[in-house]
Amino acid sequence: MATKITPEQKSALKEGLKVFVWAGLSAVIPLAIGWMQQDPRWALMIPVVNAVAYALNIVIKNRQA
């Protein structure tokens, strides 16, 4: 028996997918750059990238409201 997905569940799944994709990309890109340049210090950029993206997201949401 198939159940219907409610709009709230659909919205939650979309937000979860966005978080999953962002977390993956924000970790892989600095690691790939560090591997190409043979400099592991690029891995330190992961929290910085996440913090900047979060701050921008909050600012954009506040301007739209």
Long-range contacts (C-beta under 8 A, 24 or more apart in sequence): 22-50, 22-53, 23-50, 26-50, 26-53
